[in-house]
Amino acid sequence: MAATEHPHSSNSANLIYLDHAATTPVDARVLDRMLPYFTEHYGNPSSVHEPGREARAALDWARGTVTRILNCGPREIVFTSGATEANNLAIKGLAMAALQRWEGRQPHIITSAIEHPAVLQTVQELVHFGVRSTIVPVNSAGLLDPYDVGAALEPETCLVSIMYANNEIGTVQPIAEISAKTRSAGVPLHVDAVQAAGKLPLDVAELGIDLLSLSAHKLNGPKGSGLLFVRAGVRPFPQLHGGGQEYARRAGTENVAGAVGLAAALELAVHEQTANTLRMAFLRDRLANELMERIPAAQLNGDWRKRLSNNVHISFDDVDGESLLFHLDLRGLAASSGSACASGSGKPSHVLIAIGLTVAQAEGSLRLTLGPSTTEEEIDRAVEVIVASVEQIRAFSAANLS
């Protein structure tokens, strides 16, 4: 697959899309790889006839592509419907396996205070089954101390689940240092790497990761396609039953087109990673510095250096986040205030509260996430739109108070 310019398009030529952490447009090159498996090569990969063998060959290609990138074996990949399912399989699967193995003992899971809801809510749900948990805090930049993770380990700890990079503030965790703690204790480490893929190294052997979740739609791939890497010897209890697919770890006819789309998107993202991350980091810094310089009482959230190349998360005093998003949308700028999966909850971001922001600061926050197709002209326009919107909201609030 040749590396060319990203042929992304939008419904509106004037739209500035800065919400790539929520989802991304499917790359035309990825779509081209997928299309034959919706039409001419439609076989069930479990069937022994020719159409089935064609589908199986495509699935094998996808699995082989992923294994080369992650530096693992083909039997260590489980294709799923997305990262939420992958996270559930890792967390529930290891907890249920421990419940069966340790009769009369309460399994224990360690995670962080700023995980995605797909991790935190899954851990919380397991309380009903007698599983205990420790939520490790982060510092004001959203960084974990590996020592704190190590100190939380117990004889009954069956899993540590820590995200690679935060989906809201973009902070990158010291995964290799954390894995050194879990490895020495013989405890599996699960990493939600959804936001990190295409921006950070994914060699699971080098990082010391035992389970890793990915999602295609954060990589300019299709929605509804993800995977879980499961290191050989780690045996999560299956969450779906009714078939022997994915080496008896995930029942159900495989989504061949989705798996091909995930593999193609990941392959492209890794191939173009160096150029894209350098370019996005330049634009990220330009955006952040301009906003901090031109808008009084603005605060960048997350670590300045240990952050994703495409993430700017900023809070504005005396600004309501929902009003700001409304103003930006009217002006043709798509952004968010935090995790798309938690939007509409009516609660301030648990990530921002965990790093010490007040409720007012959390509610006045804005997440801007760039993609490979983001241009300098779009960044410059975005700055003008955000500055004008903040000024308008503050002026309206001041007029109402006078």
C-alpha positions as CSV (number, residue, x, y, z in Angstrom):
1,M,0.0,0.0,0.0
2,A,1.8,3.1,-1.2
3,A,2.1,6.1,1.1
4,T,0.4,9.1,-0.5
5,E,-1.4,12.2,0.8
6,H,-4.4,11.5,3.0
7,P,-7.5,11.8,0.8
8,H,-9.8,12.6,3.6
9,S,-12.9,14.7,2.9
10,S,-15.7,16.3,4.9
11,N,-19.3,17.1,4.2
12,S,-18.4,20.8,4.5
13,A,-15.3,22.2,2.8
14,N,-15.0,24.9,5.5
15,L,-15.3,22.6,8.5
16,I,-12.3,22.6,10.8
17,Y,-12.3,19.1,12.4
18,L,-10.3,19.0,15.6
19,D,-11.9,16.0,17.3
20,H,-9.8,13.1,16.1
21,A,-9.6,11.6,19.6
22,A,-13.3,10.9,19.3
23,T,-13.2,9.4,15.8
24,T,-11.5,9.8,12.4
25,P,-12.6,9.7,8.8
26,V,-11.8,6.4,7.0
27,D,-8.8,6.8,4.8
28,A,-9.7,6.1,1.2
29,R,-6.8,3.7,0.9
30,V,-8.2,1.7,3.9
31,L,-11.7,1.7,2.3
32,D,-10.3,0.3,-0.9
33,R,-8.8,-2.6,0.9
34,M,-12.1,-3.3,2.7
35,L,-14.6,-3.0,-0.1
36,P,-14.0,-6.5,-1.8
37,Y,-14.9,-8.2,1.5
38,F,-18.4,-6.6,1.5
39,T,-19.2,-7.9,-2.0
40,E,-17.1,-10.3,-4.1
41,H,-15.2,-12.0,-1.3
42,Y,-18.1,-12.4,1.1
43,G,-17.4,-15.9,2.4
44,N,-17.5,-17.0,6.0
45,P,-13.8,-17.6,7.1
46,S,-14.9,-20.8,8.9
47,S,-16.2,-22.4,5.7
48,V,-14.0,-24.9,3.8
49,H,-15.1,-23.9,0.3
50,E,-13.3,-21.4,-1.9
51,P,-15.2,-18.3,-0.8
52,G,-14.5,-19.3,2.8
53,R,-10.8,-19.8,2.0
54,E,-10.6,-16.4,0.4
55,A,-12.1,-14.8,3.5
56,R,-9.8,-16.8,5.7
57,A,-6.8,-15.7,3.7
58,A,-7.8,-12.0,4.2
59,L,-8.2,-12.6,7.9
60,D,-4.8,-14.2,8.0
61,W,-3.3,-11.2,6.2
62,A,-4.8,-8.9,8.7
63,R,-3.6,-11.0,11.6
64,G,-0.1,-11.2,10.1
65,T,0.1,-7.5,9.5
66,V,-0.9,-6.7,13.1
67,T,1.6,-9.2,14.6
68,R,4.5,-7.7,12.7
69,I,3.6,-4.3,14.0
70,L,3.1,-5.4,17.6
71,N,6.0,-7.9,17.6
72,C,3.9,-10.9,18.7
73,G,2.5,-14.2,17.4
74,P,-0.6,-14.6,15.3
75,R,-2.3,-16.7,17.9
76,E,-1.9,-13.8,20.3
77,I,-4.4,-11.6,18.4
78,V,-8.1,-11.6,19.1
79,F,-10.2,-9.5,16.7
80,T,-13.1,-7.7,18.4
81,S,-15.9,-5.3,17.7
82,G,-13.8,-2.5,19.1
83,A,-11.7,-1.4,22.1
84,T,-14.6,-1.4,24.5
85,E,-15.1,-5.1,23.9
86,A,-11.3,-5.7,24.0
87,N,-11.1,-3.9,27.4
88,N,-14.0,-6.0,28.7
89,L,-12.4,-9.2,27.5
90,A,-9.1,-8.4,29.2
91,I,-10.5,-7.1,32.5
92,K,-13.5,-9.3,33.0
93,G,-11.7,-12.3,31.4
94,L,-8.8,-12.2,33.8
95,A,-11.0,-11.5,36.8
96,M,-13.4,-14.4,36.0
97,A,-10.4,-16.7,35.4
98,A,-9.0,-15.7,38.8
99,L,-12.4,-16.3,40.5
100,Q,-12.5,-19.8,39.1
101,R,-8.8,-20.5,39.9
102,W,-8.8,-18.9,43.4
103,E,-11.8,-20.4,45.1
104,G,-12.6,-18.6,48.3
105,R,-10.3,-15.6,47.5
106,Q,-11.1,-12.2,46.2
107,P,-9.2,-11.2,43.1
108,H,-7.8,-7.7,43.0
109,I,-7.4,-5.3,40.1
110,I,-5.3,-2.1,39.9
111,T,-6.1,0.7,37.6
112,S,-5.7,4.5,37.5
113,A,-8.0,7.4,38.3
114,I,-8.0,8.7,34.7
115,E,-8.8,5.6,32.7
116,H,-11.4,5.5,29.9
117,P,-15.0,4.6,31.1
118,A,-14.6,1.3,29.2
119,V,-12.0,0.4,31.8
120,L,-13.2,2.2,35.0
121,Q,-16.9,1.1,34.6
122,T,-15.9,-2.5,33.8
123,V,-13.7,-2.6,37.0
124,Q,-16.5,-1.1,39.0
125,E,-19.0,-3.7,37.7
126,L,-16.8,-6.5,38.9
127,V,-17.3,-5.4,42.5
128,H,-20.7,-7.2,42.3
129,F,-18.8,-10.4,41.7
130,G,-16.5,-10.0,44.7
131,V,-13.6,-8.5,42.8
132,R,-11.7,-5.7,44.7
133,S,-9.9,-2.8,43.1
134,T,-7.4,-0.1,43.8
135,I,-7.6,3.2,41.9
136,V,-4.1,4.7,41.8
137,P,-4.1,8.5,41.7
138,V,-2.1,10.7,39.3
139,N,-0.3,14.0,39.8
140,S,-1.5,17.4,38.5
141,A,-0.1,16.7,35.1
142,G,-2.0,13.4,34.9
143,L,1.1,11.2,35.3
144,L,1.2,8.0,37.3
145,D,4.2,7.2,39.5
146,P,5.3,3.6,38.8
147,Y,6.2,3.3,42.5
148,D,2.5,3.8,43.4
149,V,1.5,1.0,41.1
150,G,4.1,-1.3,42.6
151,A,3.0,-0.4,46.1
152,A,-0.6,-1.3,45.3
153,L,0.2,-4.9,44.2
154,E,-1.1,-7.7,46.4
155,P,-0.9,-11.5,46.4
156,E,-4.4,-11.5,45.0
157,T,-3.8,-9.0,42.2
158,C,-4.8,-10.6,39.0
159,L,-4.5,-7.7,36.6
160,V,-3.1,-4.1,36.3
161,S,-4.8,-2.0,33.7
162,I,-3.2,1.3,32.7
163,M,-3.8,3.3,29.6
164,Y,-0.9,4.2,27.4
165,A,-2.0,7.8,26.6
166,N,-5.0,9.6,28.1
167,N,-7.9,10.2,25.7
168,E,-8.8,13.6,27.2
169,I,-5.5,15.4,28.3
170,G,-3.1,13.4,26.1
171,T,-0.7,12.5,28.9
172,V,1.6,9.6,28.1
173,Q,2.2,7.1,30.9
174,P,5.6,5.4,31.7
175,I,4.4,2.0,30.5
176,A,7.8,0.3,30.4
177,E,8.5,1.4,34.0
178,I,5.1,0.2,35.1
179,S,5.5,-3.1,33.4
180,A,8.8,-3.6,35.2
181,K,6.8,-3.5,38.5
182,T,4.1,-5.9,37.3
183,R,6.6,-8.3,35.7
184,S,8.6,-8.6,38.9
185,A,5.4,-9.5,40.7
186,G,4.2,-11.9,38.0
187,V,1.0,-9.9,37.4
188,P,-0.4,-9.3,33.8
189,L,-0.4,-5.8,32.6
190,H,-3.3,-4.6,30.3
191,V,-2.8,-1.4,28.3
192,D,-5.5,0.5,26.6
193,A,-3.5,1.9,23.6
194,V,-6.3,3.3,21.6
195,Q,-5.0,6.9,21.5
196,A,-1.4,5.9,21.3
197,A,-1.6,3.8,18.1
198,G,0.1,5.6,15.2
199,K,1.8,8.1,17.6
200,L,3.8,6.0,20.0
201,P,5.8,2.7,19.8
202,L,3.6,-0.5,20.0
203,D,6.2,-3.2,20.4
204,V,4.6,-5.3,23.2
205,A,7.7,-7.3,23.9
206,E,9.9,-4.2,24.4
207,L,7.2,-2.5,26.5
208,G,6.5,-5.6,28.6
209,I,2.8,-5.6,27.9
210,D,0.7,-8.7,28.4
211,L,-2.6,-7.5,27.0
212,L,-3.2,-4.5,24.7
213,S,-6.4,-3.0,23.2
214,L,-6.7,-1.1,19.9
215,S,-9.6,0.4,17.9
216,A,-9.6,1.0,14.2
217,H,-11.8,4.1,14.1
218,K,-9.1,6.2,15.9
219,L,-6.7,5.3,13.1
220,N,-8.6,6.4,10.1
221,G,-10.1,2.9,10.0
222,P,-13.7,1.7,10.3
223,K,-15.9,1.8,13.4
224,G,-16.9,-1.5,14.9
225,S,-13.4,-3.1,14.6
226,G,-10.8,-3.6,17.3
227,L,-8.4,-6.1,18.7
228,L,-7.0,-7.5,21.9
229,F,-3.4,-8.7,22.1
230,V,-3.1,-11.5,24.6
231,R,0.3,-12.8,25.4
232,A,0.8,-16.6,25.2
233,G,0.1,-18.1,28.6
234,V,-2.4,-15.4,29.6
235,R,-5.9,-17.0,29.5
236,P,-8.8,-14.6,29.9
237,F,-12.2,-16.3,30.4
238,P,-14.2,-15.8,27.1
239,Q,-17.0,-13.2,27.3
240,L,-18.8,-14.5,24.2
241,H,-19.7,-18.1,23.7
242,G,-21.2,-20.1,20.8
243,G,-18.3,-20.8,18.5
244,G,-14.6,-21.6,18.4
245,Q,-13.5,-18.5,16.4
246,E,-10.4,-16.5,17.4
247,Y,-8.8,-19.6,19.0
248,A,-11.9,-20.1,21.2
249,R,-11.5,-16.8,22.9
250,R,-14.2,-14.8,21.1
251,A,-17.2,-16.6,19.5
252,G,-18.9,-15.2,16.4
253,T,-18.3,-15.0,12.7
254,E,-15.3,-12.7,12.2
255,N,-15.8,-9.3,10.7
256,V,-13.4,-9.8,7.8
257,A,-13.8,-6.4,6.2
258,G,-13.4,-4.8,9.7
259,A,-10.2,-6.8,10.5
260,V,-8.7,-5.9,7.1
261,G,-9.6,-2.2,7.7
262,L,-8.0,-2.3,11.1
263,A,-4.8,-3.9,9.8
264,A,-4.6,-1.6,6.8
265,A,-5.2,1.5,8.9
266,L,-2.6,0.4,11.5
267,E,-0.1,-0.4,8.8
268,L,-0.5,3.1,7.2
269,A,-0.4,4.9,10.6
270,V,2.8,3.2,11.6
271,H,4.4,3.6,8.2
272,E,3.7,7.4,8.3
273,Q,4.1,7.8,12.0
274,T,7.3,9.7,12.1
275,A,6.3,12.3,9.6
276,N,2.8,12.7,11.0
277,T,3.8,13.0,14.6
278,L,6.4,15.6,13.9
279,R,4.0,17.6,11.8
280,M,1.1,17.3,14.3
281,A,3.4,18.2,17.2
282,F,4.4,21.4,15.4
283,L,0.8,22.4,14.8
284,R,-0.2,21.3,18.3
285,D,2.4,23.7,19.9
286,R,1.4,26.5,17.5
287,L,-2.3,26.1,18.5
288,A,-1.6,25.8,22.2
289,N,0.9,28.8,22.3
290,E,-1.4,31.0,20.3
291,L,-4.4,30.3,22.5
292,M,-2.4,30.7,25.8
293,E,-1.0,34.0,24.5
294,R,-4.2,35.5,23.2
295,I,-6.8,34.4,25.8
296,P,-6.4,35.6,29.4
297,A,-6.9,33.1,32.2
298,A,-6.3,30.0,30.0
299,Q,-4.6,26.9,31.3
300,L,-3.2,24.0,29.4
301,N,-4.1,20.6,31.1
302,G,-1.8,17.6,31.1
303,D,2.0,17.4,30.9
304,W,3.6,19.9,28.5
305,R,6.2,17.4,27.2
306,K,4.9,13.9,27.9
307,R,1.7,14.2,25.8
308,L,0.4,13.0,22.5
309,S,1.5,14.9,19.4
310,N,-2.0,15.8,18.4
311,N,-3.6,16.8,21.8
312,V,-4.3,20.3,23.2
313,H,-6.5,20.3,26.3
314,I,-7.2,23.8,27.7
315,S,-9.4,25.4,30.3
316,F,-10.8,28.9,30.3
317,D,-11.9,30.8,33.4
318,D,-15.5,32.2,33.2
319,V,-16.4,30.1,30.2
320,D,-19.0,27.4,30.1
321,G,-17.8,24.5,28.0
322,E,-21.1,23.6,26.5
323,S,-21.7,27.2,25.4
324,L,-18.2,27.2,24.0
325,L,-18.8,24.1,21.9
326,F,-22.1,25.5,20.6
327,H,-20.3,28.7,19.5
328,L,-17.5,26.8,17.9
329,D,-19.9,24.6,16.1
330,L,-21.8,27.6,14.7
331,R,-18.5,28.9,13.4
332,G,-17.5,25.6,11.7
333,L,-15.2,24.2,14.3
334,A,-15.7,20.6,15.6
335,A,-14.1,19.9,19.0
336,S,-15.1,18.4,22.3
337,S,-14.9,19.0,26.0
338,G,-13.6,15.5,26.8
339,S,-14.3,11.8,26.1
340,A,-17.0,11.3,23.5
341,C,-18.1,8.1,25.4
342,A,-18.9,10.2,28.5
343,S,-20.6,13.1,26.8
344,G,-24.1,13.8,28.0
345,S,-23.5,12.5,31.5
346,G,-24.0,15.9,33.0
347,K,-20.9,15.4,35.3
348,P,-17.6,17.1,35.1
349,S,-14.8,15.0,33.6
350,H,-13.4,12.5,36.1
351,V,-10.0,13.0,34.5
352,L,-9.9,16.7,35.1
353,I,-11.1,16.3,38.7
354,A,-8.4,13.7,39.2
355,I,-5.7,16.1,38.2
356,G,-7.0,18.7,40.7
357,L,-9.1,21.0,38.6
358,T,-12.2,22.6,40.2
359,V,-15.6,21.8,38.9
360,A,-15.8,25.2,37.3
361,Q,-12.4,24.7,35.6
362,A,-13.4,21.3,34.4
363,E,-16.7,22.6,33.0
364,G,-14.8,25.3,31.1
365,S,-12.5,23.0,29.3
366,L,-11.9,22.3,25.6
367,R,-10.2,19.3,23.9
368,L,-8.7,19.9,20.5
369,T,-7.2,16.9,18.7
370,L,-5.5,17.1,15.4
371,G,-5.2,14.5,12.6
372,P,-2.8,13.7,9.8
373,S,-4.9,15.8,7.4
374,T,-5.0,18.9,9.7
375,T,-3.5,22.0,7.9
376,E,-1.7,25.1,9.1
377,E,-4.5,27.2,7.6
378,E,-7.0,25.3,9.7
379,I,-5.0,25.8,12.9
380,D,-4.8,29.5,12.2
381,R,-8.6,29.7,11.5
382,A,-9.2,27.6,14.7
383,V,-7.3,30.1,16.8
384,E,-9.4,33.0,15.5
385,V,-12.7,31.1,16.0
386,I,-11.8,30.1,19.6
387,V,-10.6,33.5,20.6
388,A,-13.7,35.2,19.2
389,S,-16.0,32.6,20.9
390,V,-14.4,32.9,24.3
391,E,-14.5,36.7,24.1
392,Q,-18.2,36.7,23.1
393,I,-19.1,34.3,26.0
394,R,-17.2,36.3,28.5
395,A,-18.7,39.6,27.3
396,F,-22.2,38.1,27.5
397,S,-21.6,36.8,31.0
398,A,-20.2,40.2,32.2
399,A,-23.2,42.0,30.7
400,N,-25.6,39.7,32.6
401,L,-23.7,40.3,35.9
402,S,-23.6,44.1,35.5
